[in-house]
Structure formats: structure tokens, C-alpha cells
Amino acid sequence: MNRLLSRAQRSGDRRHALGHSGAVPATLRPFLSLICFCLVAVWMATPLRAACSGLDLRESAAPGMWAEIEAEIALTPFARGLSWVATRGDRRLHIIGTMHLNDPRHDALVAHMAPAIQAADAVLLEVNRADKARLERTLAETPSLIFITEGPTLIDRLPPEEWDEIAERAGAAGIPPFMAAKMRPWFLSLSMSVPLCARAIEDVTDGLDMKLMTLAERAGVETLSLEDPLGLFQLFDATPIEEQIKELRSYIAMAGVGADDFYTMVESYFDGEVQAYVLLQLKQFLTSESDLSVAERQAQVDDLLEALLYQRNRDWIPVIEATAGNRLVIAVGAAHLPGEAGVLALLEAEGYQIEEALR
């Protein structure tokens, strides 16, 4: 799953890496929560105090499946860990894998990163505060990016029995059916991938990336975006709405992400085992009942990873290299770090020596 895929499109603009015409299948809900939580988090903050709890699915995985995961982990570069230092000559990059979700355990990671940030020439994140605000303004001014603003809503586009099932699932995820009916199908799919318990986390969007950005701002250190976040929304919405609806049907037919999945994702992150969680979700997706063949589902996964992880990773490297200063901090989603196409291996290919900074 770490191979580079020749069929994926390549963008010529390294700071707008996702503005191409590729589209992401909506049938991959069990695989999307970790990668795409930041998309949904734009609109789902609430003042309640709660958190997801559940069973750690790593402990109940079939022994044979877990043995396969361990074997793949052993062959995957930088498969475990969250904090790394890359050095090349006088240049030193401190790289931290983040989670876009608030959790009190981030405090220890913030303390760990504080010296590096305070001494940094710049901090590079997926999106800085100014670009995040610009994205939010764009979504407010152009609701058609995530909502159906013209023509029939999903209530009128789907048979009553299908809509009733979607409305029930949306309500269970904390999304009022009237709002679900107006969502573009890709956005509804992603929104329903986040369990209700996660929506009730206080300051839910104040994840590690935001905390580190705040620390940098207080220290007077410049924060920079690695990409234009609007490109993510354009990527997801590239598929025509009728095709999105077909994918939504497949998505509904699959088992959903529940509290146990979400709990496992979060615990895997703080264990430094994000790659193991990703592989577990992948294997469960490939072995679940579906009208699609395993080869078709594998192709969907390959395309998803290429678009949302690997191509973005490759486009970030020139941005990092072009950033002035010998002391940089790079804070990106933890799923971007492992593997042959991960940020760490790509930096290693550029001549950096990579060492783990936190065990």
C-alpha cells in the first residue's frame, strides 16, 4: 500500500497540490476518519464536555490478520513514532505527526515540541491560521462547495426507502436530516464517518496542529501553510453529483465507523501506531462483504491514498526545501509520515538523516 501509483494525476503547482480533476470514492468511510477529520471539523464544534470511549479493536483483531499487519509494519519505513528530527548539513527539521482533534494528552507533545518551536525560523503546517480563516470565509460565501444549493436535494434524488435509511444514519451521527438532505453526497459521507461522541468533545478542532500554531504565534515564530486547503474540497467534489450518489449508496451498504473504531484510532495515535491502525482498517475494508471485488476495493484504496496522502507528501517537499531558515518545525497529520511515500522517507531521499526524537 506504500507504493507510488503511476496512474494518479500529478499537479504542476506544488502549493496547490490537489487542484486536479481526480475524485475520491465515497465508499471508503471506514478508512477516512483519520485522514479527513480536519474537513469535517470545520463545522462541527460544540460546547459540550464528552469524549469517545470504547474497545480497542487492535486487541480483538484476528491473530492471522494482526500477524499480517506486524509483518507489513516491519517492512514499512518509519512505521512507528510521532516525533522525528531530520538533519542535512546545518539544516535541522523537527517533524511531528499531529491529530486534528482535541485531547488533553496533547499537552505532553506540546511541551516536547516547545524548545524546537521557540528556536525555529518557521513552523510549517498543512494550513496556518490565516489560510484556515480564508477557507472558512470561502465556504461561508460559496456554500455550493459542500451543500446542494441548486436543484433537488437528496430527499428528491433518492427513493424514499433509501433516504429514510440515510436520514436515520445521519441522525445517529448527530446530523439533522434536513441538513443531511442538503449536503453534497461526498460531504455527507465524510460527516457521517465521525461518531456522535466526537462531535461532543470540547473545542473539538483544537488539535495538536492548532496548539503548536498557537505556541509559535506566542513565540513570534512565523507559521506557514504547506498547501491551499481549498484544494481538498475541490478534490472531493470533482465527481459529478449523480456519481457521488451512487457512491453514497455503496457507502451506506457498508459497516460504519463507530465509537470503537474512533477510539482505536485515537489510542493508536497516542501509542505512535498510526500505521498499524491504517493497515487494520484497510484489511477490514478489503475483507468486508461488498458488491465490489477485492481488486476494485484495492484500487479505490490506492487512489484514495495517492490523492490524500502520497501526492500531497511529494508536493510538500519542494515547499519545505524552499522555506528559508536552518531550523524548521513541520507539523502534519501523523498518517503522512510512514512509508516509502511518506514525508520522512521523501526527506531521507533528499539527503536528510532521520532520527526518532521521542520514544
Secondary structure, 3 states (H helix, E strand, C coil): CCCCCCCCCCCCCCCCCCCCCCCCCCCCHHHHHHHHHHHHHCCCCECCCCCCCCCCHHHHCCHHHHHHHHHHHHHCCCCCCCEEEEEECCEEEEEEEECCCCCCCHHHHHHHHHHHHHCCCEEEECCCHHHHHHHHHHHHHCHHHCECCCCCCHHHHCCHHHHHHHHHHHHHCCCCHHHHCCECHHHHHHHHCCCHHHHCCECCCCCHHHHHHHHHHHCCCEEEECCCCHHHHHHHCCCCHHHHHHHHHHHHHCCCCCHHHHHHHHHHHHCCCHHHHHHHHHHHHHHCCCCCCHHHHHHHHHHHHHHHHHHHHHHHHHHHHHCCCCEEEEEEEHHHCCCCCCHHHHHHHCCCEEEECCC
